[in-house]
Amino acid sequence: MKLRELRSRRKSSFWSKVLPYLPYVFQSGVAVLFLLLLIAFSAWYTTFLQNMPAGLPVQWIMLILLGPLTVYSSFRTYVQPADVVFLLPQETGMKEYFKPAFRSGIIYKLIGLYIVLMILWPMYIRSEAEVKHPLWVVLLVLLFLKLLSAYGAWQELRISTARARTGYRLLRWSFILLLLAAWLWQPAWKSVLFMLLVGINYILALRFPMKHAVPWENLIAAEKSGAARVMLLLGWFVDVPAEGQKVSHRRWLSKLGNGISWSREGAYRFLLAKTFLRGELLGIVVRLTLLGMLVVGWNGKNWLGAVLYLFFIFLAGTQLTALRHVHGDTPADAYYPIPAGSRQKEVVALASRVLLAITVLMWVPMIFAPGGNLTILIGSLVVGVGLAFGMKSSWNRKWKEEEED
């Protein structure tokens, strides 16, 4: 079997497991919700463009929104642990296997990047920026930066040491954001010279660290993480088999949870807390909270800010439901003295506490937002806390009914 055909069969096999769950996603009402939000955003954005405030930092907005999308790169290779044995003899010919992964890893992310650019473009051409580039120039620049970032991300996977990979990842983020900023603030001829100088030096810098010809262990870990993210997303709507998730050694959070009593009653609480602190879900929730604080603070003490505030609370609560599937099909009972019926209780307790903390954190920027209505400010917090407790009650009722069935 050819290597490219092998990857194609693995890709089809993975998505054949995912597609049957999609009807449950649409039945949950999420499609209707996002359609309504899209209509509301379109109406608000049209009004905003017609009355765009003077001195709006459009260049900074574009850098904040386009920058991470330009830098972010990942690849689905569908590599399996057994490949270390069975595909090792074909290591020299693995380029044929990885080419589709590299190509699709660029194309799909580039489409999303261009969609965000099209949304921001009316604001950009109406801005008071001294330097404005034509659309075709910006499209080409983003294409070049995305290709450069993808190349760097692939080389990072090949680097042999974890510390060097972290350093080069930081270097890639710094260089790509710096190049994008140059194009937003500087004339084209200066930006071209700067991009060529930085790009060539970055490519040369990637030649220094020691690399594996095929980074089997890194690719296997990355593939497990990518598959886990897909199943985590589906887990919001339907019970799915648990996939291996990436474990992050967050030493600065390692002491959290140590205060839980070392008893049979607190066994699953301790396991759940440690898993949450070291899993991908924490990173997702933190990023969502920071984005919510930014968006809510931007809109301030008005009806739109209050609606967005409640929407982000709902999104955070939806994310936290993934805790229910943690250790759902692992033999945790064999290693921990977990009392019967404690799983649901501890999951609801942890998820509700985290959601309540997020509710308060996302409300704080509204305090410092200028102007607005004090009634909306206080009312938003009251309704937000009520929504958090309402979601807790819903989790208790729904999960209890499912367990009884």
C-alpha positions as CSV (number, residue, x, y, z in Angstrom):
1,M,0.0,0.0,0.0
2,K,1.3,3.4,-0.9
3,L,2.0,5.8,2.0
4,R,-0.3,8.5,0.7
5,E,-3.1,6.0,0.3
6,L,-2.5,4.8,3.9
7,R,-2.9,8.3,5.2
8,S,-6.1,8.8,3.2
9,R,-7.6,5.6,4.6
10,R,-6.7,6.6,8.1
11,K,-8.3,10.0,7.6
12,S,-11.5,8.5,6.3
13,S,-11.5,6.0,9.2
14,F,-11.2,8.9,11.8
15,W,-13.9,11.1,10.3
16,S,-16.3,8.1,9.8
17,K,-16.3,7.9,13.6
18,V,-17.0,11.7,13.9
19,L,-19.7,12.3,11.3
20,P,-22.4,10.2,12.9
21,Y,-22.4,12.5,15.9
22,L,-23.0,15.7,13.8
23,P,-26.8,15.3,13.7
24,Y,-26.8,15.5,17.5
25,V,-24.9,18.8,17.3
26,F,-27.6,20.3,15.1
27,Q,-30.4,18.9,17.1
28,S,-29.0,20.6,20.2
29,G,-30.0,24.0,18.7
30,V,-26.4,25.3,18.5
31,A,-26.8,25.9,14.7
32,V,-29.9,28.1,15.3
33,L,-28.1,29.9,18.2
34,F,-25.1,30.8,16.1
35,L,-27.3,31.8,13.2
36,L,-29.1,34.3,15.4
37,L,-25.8,35.6,16.8
38,L,-24.5,36.0,13.2
39,I,-27.6,38.1,12.3
40,A,-27.3,40.1,15.5
41,F,-23.5,40.7,14.9
42,S,-24.2,41.7,11.2
43,A,-26.7,44.3,12.3
44,W,-24.5,45.7,15.0
45,Y,-21.4,45.7,12.8
46,T,-23.2,47.6,10.0
47,T,-24.3,50.2,12.5
48,F,-20.8,50.4,14.0
49,L,-19.2,51.0,10.6
50,Q,-21.7,53.8,9.8
51,N,-20.8,55.5,13.1
52,M,-17.2,54.4,13.6
53,P,-15.6,56.5,16.4
54,A,-12.7,58.8,15.5
55,G,-9.3,57.6,16.7
56,L,-10.3,53.9,16.8
57,P,-7.0,51.8,16.9
58,V,-7.9,49.7,13.9
59,Q,-4.3,48.6,13.3
60,W,-4.1,47.2,16.8
61,I,-7.5,45.5,16.4
62,M,-6.3,43.8,13.2
63,L,-3.0,42.8,14.9
64,I,-4.8,41.3,17.8
65,L,-7.4,39.4,15.7
66,L,-5.3,38.4,12.7
67,G,-2.0,37.8,14.5
68,P,-2.8,34.6,16.4
69,L,-4.7,33.2,13.4
70,T,-1.6,33.9,11.2
71,V,0.9,32.3,13.6
72,Y,-1.2,29.3,14.6
73,S,-0.3,26.1,12.7
74,S,-1.1,22.5,13.3
75,F,-1.1,19.3,11.2
76,R,-3.3,16.2,11.3
77,T,-0.9,13.3,10.2
78,Y,-3.0,10.4,11.6
79,V,0.2,8.8,12.8
80,Q,-0.3,5.9,15.2
81,P,2.0,4.5,17.9
82,A,2.5,1.2,15.9
83,D,4.1,3.3,13.1
84,V,7.3,3.5,15.1
85,V,7.8,-0.2,14.4
86,F,6.0,-0.8,11.1
87,L,6.7,2.4,9.2
88,L,10.3,2.9,10.5
89,P,11.8,1.0,7.6
90,Q,10.2,3.6,5.2
91,E,11.3,6.6,7.2
92,T,13.2,8.0,4.2
93,G,10.1,8.0,2.0
94,M,7.7,9.5,4.6
95,K,7.6,12.9,2.7
96,E,4.9,11.3,0.5
97,Y,2.9,10.6,3.6
98,F,3.3,14.1,5.2
99,K,2.7,16.3,2.1
100,P,-1.1,16.2,2.3
101,A,-1.0,17.0,6.0
102,F,1.2,20.0,5.4
103,R,-1.0,21.2,2.6
104,S,-4.3,20.8,4.3
105,G,-2.8,22.3,7.5
106,I,-2.3,25.5,5.6
107,I,-5.3,25.7,3.3
108,Y,-8.1,25.3,6.0
109,K,-6.5,27.8,8.4
110,L,-5.8,30.2,5.5
111,I,-9.5,30.2,4.6
112,G,-10.4,31.1,8.2
113,L,-7.8,33.8,8.2
114,Y,-9.2,35.3,5.0
115,I,-12.7,35.3,6.3
116,V,-11.7,37.3,9.4
117,L,-9.8,39.7,7.1
118,M,-12.9,40.2,5.0
119,I,-14.9,41.1,8.1
120,L,-12.2,43.6,9.3
121,W,-11.6,45.1,5.8
122,P,-14.5,47.6,5.8
123,M,-13.2,48.9,9.1
124,Y,-9.6,49.1,7.8
125,I,-10.4,51.1,4.7
126,R,-12.5,53.6,6.8
127,S,-9.8,54.0,9.4
128,E,-7.6,57.1,9.8
129,A,-4.4,55.0,9.4
130,E,-1.6,56.8,7.5
131,V,-0.6,53.7,5.7
132,K,-3.2,51.6,3.8
133,H,-2.4,48.7,1.5
134,P,-4.6,47.3,-1.3
135,L,-6.5,44.2,-0.5
136,W,-4.5,42.0,-2.9
137,V,-1.3,43.0,-1.1
138,V,-2.6,42.1,2.3
139,L,-3.9,38.8,1.0
140,L,-0.4,37.9,-0.4
141,V,1.3,39.1,2.8
142,L,-0.9,36.9,5.0
143,L,-0.3,33.9,2.6
144,F,3.5,34.4,2.9
145,L,3.3,34.7,6.7
146,K,1.1,31.7,7.0
147,L,3.5,29.6,4.9
148,L,6.5,30.8,6.9
149,S,4.7,30.0,10.2
150,A,3.7,26.6,9.0
151,Y,7.2,25.8,7.8
152,G,8.5,26.9,11.2
153,A,5.9,24.9,13.1
154,W,6.9,21.7,11.1
155,Q,10.5,22.2,11.9
156,E,9.7,22.7,15.5
157,L,8.1,19.2,15.6
158,R,11.4,17.8,14.3
159,I,13.6,19.5,17.0
160,S,14.9,16.9,19.3
161,T,14.7,18.7,22.7
162,A,11.6,20.1,24.4
163,R,13.4,23.2,25.6
164,A,14.6,24.1,22.1
165,R,11.1,23.5,20.7
166,T,9.7,25.9,23.2
167,G,12.3,28.6,22.4
168,Y,11.8,28.3,18.7
169,R,8.0,28.4,19.2
170,L,8.4,31.7,21.0
171,L,10.8,32.9,18.3
172,R,8.2,32.1,15.6
173,W,5.4,34.0,17.4
174,S,7.6,37.0,17.9
175,F,8.8,37.1,14.3
176,I,5.4,36.6,12.6
177,L,3.7,39.2,14.8
178,L,6.5,41.6,14.2
179,L,6.3,41.2,10.4
180,L,2.5,41.6,10.5
181,A,2.8,44.7,12.6
182,A,5.4,46.1,10.1
183,W,2.8,45.7,7.3
184,L,0.1,47.4,9.3
185,W,2.2,50.5,10.3
186,Q,4.9,50.9,7.6
187,P,4.9,51.6,3.8
188,A,5.2,48.6,1.5
189,W,8.8,49.1,0.5
190,K,10.0,49.2,4.1
191,S,7.8,46.2,5.0
192,V,9.1,44.1,2.0
193,L,12.8,44.7,3.0
194,F,12.1,44.0,6.6
195,M,10.1,40.8,5.8
196,L,12.9,39.5,3.5
197,L,15.5,40.2,6.2
198,V,13.6,38.7,9.1
199,G,12.3,35.8,7.0
200,I,15.7,34.7,5.7
201,N,17.3,35.0,9.2
202,Y,14.4,33.0,10.7
203,I,14.8,30.2,8.1
204,L,18.6,30.1,8.7
205,A,18.0,30.0,12.5
206,L,15.9,26.9,12.0
207,R,18.9,25.0,10.6
208,F,20.9,25.2,13.9
209,P,19.0,22.8,16.3
210,M,19.4,19.1,16.2
211,K,16.4,17.4,14.4
212,H,14.9,14.0,13.9
213,A,14.3,12.9,10.3
214,V,10.8,11.9,11.4
215,P,9.8,13.0,14.9
216,W,7.7,9.9,15.6
217,E,7.0,10.7,19.3
218,N,6.1,14.3,18.7
219,L,3.8,13.4,15.8
220,I,2.0,10.8,17.8
221,A,1.5,13.2,20.7
222,A,0.3,15.9,18.3
223,E,-2.1,13.5,16.6
224,K,-3.6,12.4,19.9
225,S,-4.0,16.0,21.0
226,G,-5.8,16.9,17.7
227,A,-8.1,13.9,17.9
228,A,-8.9,14.7,21.5
229,R,-9.9,18.3,20.7
230,V,-12.4,17.1,18.1
231,M,-13.9,14.6,20.5
232,L,-13.9,17.2,23.3
233,L,-16.0,19.5,21.0
234,L,-18.5,16.7,20.3
235,G,-18.6,15.9,24.0
236,W,-20.5,19.1,24.5
237,F,-23.6,17.6,22.8
238,V,-23.4,13.8,23.1
239,D,-21.5,11.1,24.9
240,V,-18.4,10.1,22.9
241,P,-15.5,7.8,23.6
242,A,-12.7,9.5,25.5
243,E,-9.5,10.1,23.6
244,G,-6.0,10.6,25.0
245,Q,-5.5,14.3,25.7
246,K,-2.3,16.2,26.0
247,V,-1.1,16.5,29.6
248,S,0.7,19.8,30.5
249,H,3.1,19.9,33.4
250,R,2.0,23.2,34.9
251,R,4.3,23.5,37.9
252,W,3.0,26.9,38.9
253,L,-0.4,25.2,39.4
254,S,0.8,22.0,40.9
255,K,0.0,23.0,44.5
256,L,-3.6,23.8,43.8
257,G,-5.8,20.9,44.9
258,N,-3.3,19.7,47.5
259,G,-5.6,21.1,50.2
260,I,-8.3,18.5,49.3
261,S,-8.7,16.1,52.2
262,W,-7.0,12.7,51.6
263,S,-10.0,10.6,52.2
264,R,-12.4,8.3,50.4
265,E,-14.9,11.1,50.0
266,G,-12.4,13.4,48.4
267,A,-10.7,10.9,46.2
268,Y,-12.5,11.7,43.0
269,R,-12.5,15.4,43.8
270,F,-8.7,15.3,44.0
271,L,-8.4,13.3,40.8
272,L,-10.8,15.6,38.9
273,A,-9.1,18.8,40.1
274,K,-5.6,17.6,39.1
275,T,-6.8,16.4,35.7
276,F,-8.5,19.8,35.1
277,L,-5.4,21.7,36.1
278,R,-3.1,19.7,33.8
279,G,-5.5,19.1,30.8
280,E,-6.3,21.0,27.7
281,L,-9.7,22.1,29.1
282,L,-8.1,24.6,31.4
283,G,-6.3,26.3,28.5
284,I,-9.5,26.5,26.6
285,V,-11.5,28.0,29.5
286,V,-8.7,30.5,30.3
287,R,-8.6,31.7,26.7
288,L,-12.3,31.9,26.5
289,T,-12.5,33.9,29.7
290,L,-9.8,36.4,28.5
291,L,-11.6,36.9,25.2
292,G,-14.9,37.4,27.1
293,M,-13.3,40.0,29.4
294,L,-11.9,41.8,26.3
295,V,-15.2,41.8,24.4
296,V,-17.4,42.7,27.4
297,G,-15.0,45.4,28.5
298,W,-15.0,46.8,24.9
299,N,-18.8,47.1,24.8
300,G,-19.1,48.4,28.3
301,K,-22.2,49.0,30.4
302,N,-24.9,48.7,27.7
303,W,-27.4,46.1,26.4
304,L,-25.0,44.7,23.9
305,G,-22.3,44.3,26.6
306,A,-24.8,42.6,28.9
307,V,-25.9,40.1,26.1
308,L,-22.3,39.3,25.2
309,Y,-21.5,38.8,28.9
310,L,-24.3,36.3,29.3
311,F,-23.3,34.6,26.0
312,F,-19.7,34.0,27.1
313,I,-21.0,32.6,30.4
314,F,-23.1,30.1,28.5
315,L,-20.1,29.2,26.3
316,A,-17.9,28.7,29.3
317,G,-20.5,26.5,30.9
318,T,-20.8,24.5,27.7
319,Q,-17.0,24.0,27.7
320,L,-17.0,22.8,31.3
321,T,-19.5,20.1,30.6
322,A,-16.5,18.2,29.1
323,L,-15.5,17.4,32.7
324,R,-18.3,14.9,32.8
325,H,-16.4,12.7,30.4
326,V,-13.1,12.9,32.2
327,H,-12.1,9.3,33.3
328,G,-15.4,8.2,32.0
329,D,-14.0,5.0,30.5
330,T,-10.8,4.6,32.5
331,P,-10.3,2.2,35.4
332,A,-10.1,5.0,38.0
333,D,-12.2,3.0,40.4
334,A,-9.4,0.4,40.5
335,Y,-6.8,2.9,41.6
336,Y,-8.8,5.3,43.7
337,P,-11.3,4.5,46.5
338,I,-14.1,6.4,44.7
339,P,-17.5,6.1,46.5
340,A,-20.5,5.1,44.4
341,G,-22.4,8.1,43.0
342,S,-19.6,10.6,43.7
343,R,-18.6,11.2,40.1
344,Q,-21.6,13.4,39.1
345,K,-21.6,15.2,42.4
346,E,-17.9,16.2,42.2
347,V,-18.1,17.1,38.5
348,V,-21.1,19.4,39.1
349,A,-19.4,21.0,42.1
350,L,-16.1,21.7,40.3
351,A,-17.7,22.9,37.1
352,S,-20.2,25.2,38.9
353,R,-17.4,26.8,41.1
354,V,-15.2,27.4,38.0
355,L,-18.2,28.9,36.1
356,L,-19.1,31.2,39.0
357,A,-15.5,32.4,39.1
358,I,-15.6,33.1,35.4
359,T,-18.9,34.9,35.8
360,V,-17.3,37.3,38.2
361,L,-14.1,37.7,36.3
362,M,-15.8,38.6,33.0
363,W,-18.0,41.1,34.8
364,V,-15.1,43.1,36.2
365,P,-14.2,44.9,33.0
366,M,-17.7,46.3,32.9
367,I,-16.9,48.2,36.1
368,F,-14.1,50.2,34.4
369,A,-15.8,50.8,31.1
370,P,-16.6,54.5,30.7
371,G,-20.2,55.7,30.6
372,G,-23.1,53.3,30.5
373,N,-26.0,52.4,32.8
374,L,-25.5,51.4,36.4
375,T,-28.7,49.4,36.4
376,I,-27.3,47.3,33.5
377,L,-24.0,46.9,35.3
378,I,-25.6,45.5,38.5
379,G,-28.3,43.6,36.6
380,S,-25.8,41.9,34.4
381,L,-24.0,40.4,37.4
382,V,-27.3,39.3,39.0
383,V,-28.5,37.6,35.8
384,G,-25.1,36.1,35.1
385,V,-24.9,34.5,38.6
386,G,-28.4,33.3,38.1
387,L,-27.5,31.8,34.7
388,A,-24.5,30.0,36.4
389,F,-26.7,28.5,39.1
390,G,-29.3,27.6,36.5
391,M,-26.8,25.7,34.5
392,K,-25.7,23.9,37.6
393,S,-29.3,22.9,38.3
394,S,-29.7,21.7,34.7
395,W,-26.5,19.6,34.9
396,N,-27.7,17.9,38.1
397,R,-31.2,17.1,36.7
398,K,-30.0,16.1,33.2
399,W,-27.1,13.9,34.2
400,K,-29.1,12.3,37.0
401,E,-31.8,11.3,34.6
402,E,-29.3,9.9,32.1
403,E,-27.6,7.8,34.8
404,E,-31.0,6.4,35.9
405,D,-31.8,5.5,32.3
